[in-house]
């Protein structure tokens, strides 16, 4: 995932092997000092952990607390909402609504 657009679907199911590999890759990159894409690596971690059936709530909250831009916050809510809705979990629609409201200035017109 390199685009990180607000119009992309991020909740494509992963096998345990795929999710484990993505999590390992993100963690290896995160250990590099001053990594410029730290935010996006943390998003990759959250997605991988979700498909490994781990609780991601604290990771999401921690990432939201460190976001300095509304676009980044919208992306976190969007991804969390997509992950939840992909398995018809409670709270998905609320997360997606926040993402739409927060991200609306950043959507590109068709």
Secondary structure, DSSP 4 states (H G I P E B T S, - for coil): -----TTS-------HHHHHHHHHHHHHHHTSTT-TTHHHHHHHHHHHHHHTT---HHHHHHHHHH--SHHHHHHHHHHHHHHHHHTT-TTHHHHHHHHHHHHGGGPPP-
